[in-house]
Amino acid sequence: MSEEASAVTEDASKESTITGKLDEVKDFMLILNADDGVSYAINYDKKPDDLKNYKVGDRITITYTGKLTQMDPFTGTIVSITAAK
């Protein structure tokens, strides 16, 4: 495996978190108004089980893998959703 491919694989499996207010939930995605003032559309193939514990307006923390940006589609995986502290 090339050094570049190894870096991409490592980045895709690294867990990150983002915290904010749950703004909208659809069958295929959710909108999070993050604490940094940016809204993120986070799509998924199957609605995360943890999501049923929260409603629009709740502050949550999402643990995810992959890359999350404001402009590009989310290509990672949601690992967990928990109540924000």
N, CA, C and O of each residue as an XYZ file, in Angstrom:
340
protein
N       0.855     -1.182      0.000
C       0.000      0.000      0.000
C       0.891      1.232      0.000
O       1.880      1.311      0.728
N       0.515      2.181     -0.827
C       1.316      3.400     -0.902
C       1.133      4.223      0.364
O       0.176      4.031      1.115
N       2.057      5.133      0.586
C       1.988      6.003      1.762
C       0.710      6.845      1.734
O       0.075      7.052      2.768
N       0.338      7.329      0.543
C      -0.858      8.153      0.412
C      -2.119      7.333      0.711
O      -3.000      7.810      1.427
N      -2.220      6.119      0.182
C      -3.372      5.257      0.436
C      -3.458      4.897      1.912
O      -4.552      4.817      2.472
N      -2.319      4.683      2.538
C      -2.289      4.371      3.966
C      -2.819      5.550      4.786
O      -3.560      5.353      5.749
N      -2.448      6.754      4.412
C      -2.900      7.950      5.128
C      -4.405      8.125      4.977
O      -5.080      8.498      5.937
N      -4.940      7.862      3.791
C      -6.370      7.981      3.558
C      -7.118      6.951      4.393
O      -8.133      7.280      5.007
N      -6.636      5.707      4.428
C      -7.272      4.654      5.219
C      -7.244      5.005      6.698
O      -8.240      4.830      7.398
N      -6.114      5.497      7.173
C      -5.989      5.867      8.576
C      -6.940      7.014      8.916
O      -7.570      6.999      9.974
N      -7.051      8.006      8.032
C      -7.931      9.146      8.261
C      -9.393      8.704      8.284
O     -10.174      9.218      9.084
N      -9.772      7.772      7.433
C     -11.156      7.314      7.347
C     -11.575      6.545      8.589
O     -12.763      6.505      8.911
N     -10.626      5.928      9.298
C     -10.983      5.133     10.474
C     -10.808      5.914     11.788
O     -11.181      5.417     12.850
N     -10.250      7.118     11.725
C     -10.038      7.938     12.914
C     -11.376      8.486     13.398
O     -12.157      9.015     12.607
N     -11.641      8.358     14.704
C     -12.886      8.867     15.266
C     -12.740     10.335     15.656
O     -11.730     10.746     16.228
N     -13.770     11.112     15.335
C     -13.847     12.523     15.701
C     -15.212     12.773     16.321
O     -16.113     11.941     16.207
N     -15.365     13.916     16.977
C     -16.667     14.267     17.553
C     -17.046     15.681     17.150
O     -16.194     16.519     16.857
N     -18.351     15.920     17.144
C     -18.894     17.252     16.903
C     -20.125     17.402     17.785
O     -20.908     16.464     17.934
N     -20.292     18.584     18.368
C     -21.397     18.841     19.292
C     -22.213     20.019     18.794
O     -21.674     20.987     18.258
N     -23.513     19.921     18.978
C     -24.388     21.017     18.597
C     -25.839     20.665     18.827
O     -26.159     19.694     19.513
N     -26.722     21.476     18.240
C     -28.151     21.295     18.403
C     -28.712     20.532     17.202
O     -28.454     20.893     16.054
N     -29.470     19.489     17.473
C     -30.125     18.712     16.424
C     -31.213     19.594     15.811
O     -32.165     19.978     16.489
N     -31.064     19.910     14.527
C     -31.962     20.853     13.876
C     -33.052     20.168     13.059
O     -34.178     20.660     12.978
N     -32.713     19.031     12.454
C     -33.673     18.353     11.584
C     -33.274     16.888     11.449
O     -32.088     16.559     11.438
N     -34.277     16.006     11.346
C     -34.010     14.580     11.146
C     -34.871     14.100      9.983
O     -36.082     14.321      9.956
N     -34.229     13.444      9.027
C     -34.922     12.844      7.885
C     -34.566     11.364      7.840
O     -33.748     10.891      8.628
N     -35.183     10.637      6.914
C     -34.920      9.202      6.800
C     -33.477      8.895      6.416
O     -32.969      7.817      6.725
N     -32.819      9.827      5.752
C     -31.489      9.573      5.217
C     -30.403     10.509      5.738
O     -29.234     10.354      5.383
N     -30.777     11.488      6.583
C     -29.776     12.438      7.067
C     -30.304     13.223      8.260
O     -31.500     13.224      8.552
N     -29.374     13.892      8.940
C     -29.743     14.828      9.993
C     -28.969     16.116      9.771
O     -27.915     16.125      9.136
N     -29.511     17.201     10.306
C     -28.839     18.499     10.246
C     -28.450     18.857     11.675
O     -29.291     18.859     12.574
N     -27.180     19.158     11.877
C     -26.663     19.554     13.182
C     -26.172     20.990     13.101
O     -25.320     21.313     12.273
N     -26.709     21.853     13.959
C     -26.181     23.221     14.101
C     -25.082     23.143     15.147
O     -25.348     23.164     16.349
N     -23.856     23.053     14.682
C     -22.715     22.824     15.557
C     -22.388     24.045     16.400
O     -22.759     25.172     16.072
N     -21.687     23.791     17.488
C     -21.276     24.864     18.388
C     -20.366     25.887     17.711
O     -20.215     27.003     18.207
N     -19.755     25.514     16.575
C     -18.897     26.471     15.860
C     -19.714     27.412     14.966
O     -19.151     28.235     14.245
N     -21.073     27.282     15.020
C     -21.937     28.168     14.261
C     -22.250     27.697     12.849
O     -22.940     28.387     12.100
N     -21.747     26.533     12.489
C     -21.942     26.000     11.143
C     -22.975     24.874     11.191
O     -22.989     24.083     12.134
N     -23.837     24.803     10.176
C     -24.785     23.700     10.052
C     -24.170     22.619      9.170
O     -23.634     22.905      8.099
N     -24.256     21.370      9.635
C     -23.708     20.230      8.894
C     -24.823     19.264      8.545
O     -25.636     18.917      9.401
N     -24.869     18.829      7.298
C     -25.773     17.773      6.860
C     -25.004     16.461      6.961
O     -23.987     16.274      6.293
N     -25.493     15.566      7.793
C     -24.804     14.291      8.016
C     -25.729     13.182      7.527
O     -26.749     12.886      8.150
N     -25.359     12.578      6.407
C     -26.197     11.552      5.814
C     -25.811     10.159      6.317
O     -24.706      9.941      6.814
N     -26.750      9.228      6.173
C     -26.520      7.841      6.587
C     -27.391      6.927      5.734
O     -28.438      7.335      5.231
N     -26.935      5.673      5.580
C     -27.716      4.682      4.842
C     -28.844      4.139      5.716
O     -29.969      3.956      5.250
N     -28.533      3.884      6.981
C     -29.504      3.375      7.950
C     -29.507      4.329      9.131
O     -28.448      4.673      9.656
N     -30.694      4.761      9.554
C     -30.797      5.716     10.658
C     -30.126      5.128     11.899
O     -30.458      4.010     12.291
N     -29.196      5.845     12.526
C     -28.505      5.341     13.720
C     -29.494      5.037     14.846
O     -30.391      5.836     15.113
N     -29.337      3.892     15.503
C     -30.218      3.498     16.604
C     -30.246      4.553     17.704
O     -31.302      4.815     18.280
N     -29.098      5.163     18.002
C     -29.001      6.170     19.066
C     -29.891      7.384     18.799
O     -30.290      8.075     19.736
N     -30.198      7.643     17.553
C     -30.932      8.847     17.182
C     -32.353      8.857     17.749
O     -32.916      9.927     17.984
N     -32.928      7.690     17.968
C     -34.308      7.624     18.480
C     -34.431      8.204     19.896
O     -35.537      8.504     20.347
N     -33.305      8.361     20.595
C     -33.309      8.894     21.956
C     -33.351     10.422     22.011
O     -33.423     10.999     23.096
N     -33.307     11.078     20.850
C     -33.206     12.539     20.814
C     -34.249     13.129     19.874
O     -34.713     12.478     18.938
N     -34.603     14.382     20.152
C     -35.569     15.082     19.306
C     -34.944     16.398     18.838
O     -33.936     16.858     19.375
N     -35.568     16.978     17.837
C     -35.106     18.264     17.316
C     -35.038     19.264     18.468
O     -35.974     19.378     19.260
N     -33.931     19.981     18.550
C     -33.704     20.959     19.616
C     -32.768     20.453     20.703
O     -32.227     21.248     21.471
N     -32.568     19.119     20.780
C     -31.662     18.557     21.785
C     -30.217     18.847     21.406
O     -29.869     18.883     20.226
N     -29.376     19.053     22.423
C     -27.921     19.181     22.203
C     -27.321     17.788     22.249
O     -27.504     17.055     23.221
N     -26.608     17.429     21.202
C     -26.025     16.090     21.098
C     -24.561     16.180     20.689
O     -24.096     17.190     20.161
N     -23.856     15.085     20.952
C     -22.490     14.914     20.460
C     -22.487     13.696     19.554
O     -22.940     12.620     19.946
N     -21.979     13.866     18.351
C     -21.886     12.771     17.388
C     -20.427     12.355     17.282
O     -19.553     13.187     17.038
N     -20.172     11.078     17.465
C     -18.850     10.496     17.213
C     -18.932      9.853     15.834
O     -19.866      9.104     15.548
N     -17.958     10.144     14.986
C     -18.010      9.668     13.609
C     -16.608      9.368     13.084
O     -15.605      9.795     13.655
N     -16.570      8.628     11.990
C     -15.328      8.426     11.250
C     -15.493      9.110      9.900
O     -16.612      9.384      9.467
N     -14.398      9.376      9.255
C     -14.457     10.017      7.950
C     -14.283     11.517      8.055
O     -13.842     12.042      9.077
N     -14.638     12.195      6.980
C     -14.418     13.636      6.878
C     -15.766     14.344      6.884
O     -16.674     13.978      6.138
N     -15.888     15.358      7.731
C     -17.105     16.153      7.822
C     -16.754     17.605      7.517
O     -15.986     18.236      8.244
N     -17.323     18.123      6.437
C     -17.115     19.519      6.088
C     -18.467     20.151      5.782
O     -19.460     19.455      5.575
N     -18.488     21.457      5.758
C     -19.728     22.163      5.464
C     -20.091     22.026      3.985
O     -21.274     22.001      3.646
N     -19.116     21.939      3.120
C     -19.357     21.967      1.676
C     -19.498     20.599      1.027
O     -20.311     20.434      0.117
N     -18.723     19.611      1.474
C     -18.698     18.305      0.816
C     -19.649     17.325      1.496
O     -19.885     17.424      2.700
N     -20.196     16.381      0.732
C     -21.061     15.360      1.344
C     -20.284     14.547      2.384
O     -19.105     14.248      2.192
N     -20.947     14.195      3.473
C     -20.342     13.370      4.527
C     -20.149     11.965      3.980
O     -21.094     11.349      3.488
N     -18.928     11.461      4.066
C     -18.614     10.144      3.517
C     -18.243      9.148      4.608
O     -17.816      8.033      4.308
N     -18.400      9.534      5.860
C     -17.995      8.673      6.952
C     -19.141      7.859      7.520
O     -20.163      7.645      6.867
N     -18.951      7.418      8.735
C     -19.922      6.600      9.451
C     -20.161      7.201     10.831
O     -19.217      7.610     11.507
N     -21.427      7.254     11.248
C     -21.736      7.683     12.600
C     -21.477      6.514     13.533
O     -22.053      5.440     13.362
N     -20.613      6.717     14.519
C     -20.278      5.673     15.499
C     -21.278      5.694     16.648
O     -21.770      4.646     17.067
N     -21.580      6.898     17.162
C     -22.530      7.008     18.264
C     -23.074      8.430     18.355
O     -22.481      9.385     17.855
N     -24.232      8.530     19.019
C     -24.840      9.826     19.316
C     -25.169      9.821     20.799
O     -25.840      8.917     21.295
N     -24.684     10.851     21.507
C     -24.913     10.934     22.948
C     -25.387     12.332     23.306
O     -25.233     13.271     22.524
N     -25.968     12.464     24.501
C     -26.386     13.774     24.973
C     -25.139     14.625     25.219
O     -24.152     14.150     25.779
N     -25.199     15.879     24.796
C     -24.063     16.785     24.997
C     -23.995     17.190     26.449
O     -25.017     17.340     27.118
N     -22.769     17.367     26.931
C     -22.553     17.773     28.314
C     -22.575     19.271     28.418
O     -22.410     19.816     29.509
